[in-house]
Amino acid sequence: NAVEHMEVQLAMTPQIANRVHLHLQDIFSPHAWKDDTGIPDALGGFDFIWDRQGLSAIDPPRRDDYAFLLKRALKPDG
């Protein structure tokens, strides 16, 4: 629902829509870090990550790993 809602909202603001890319996937999956060809993406590629209640939904023992992956996915000045 969130992705569909965002796509509708972004369609109304084309100057922003072409700069926003939504990703819906399991961050712990090795496939989350590969592009369509199966080659690992360069990490540190995101300017901004918005995560709504993801951290609280993850089992406490995996939260440090989750935070590490999010930080790794951000650009240095992200």
RAHUWO-V916762 format. One record per helix or strand of 2 or more residues. SS is the DSSP state (~ for helix, > for strand). FROM is the first residue (numbers start at 0). TO is the last residue. Records with the same first field share a line. If there is no record, write none. Layout:
SS: FROM-TO + FROM-TO
This chain:
~: 1-10 + 13-16 + 29-32 + 53-56 + 59-72
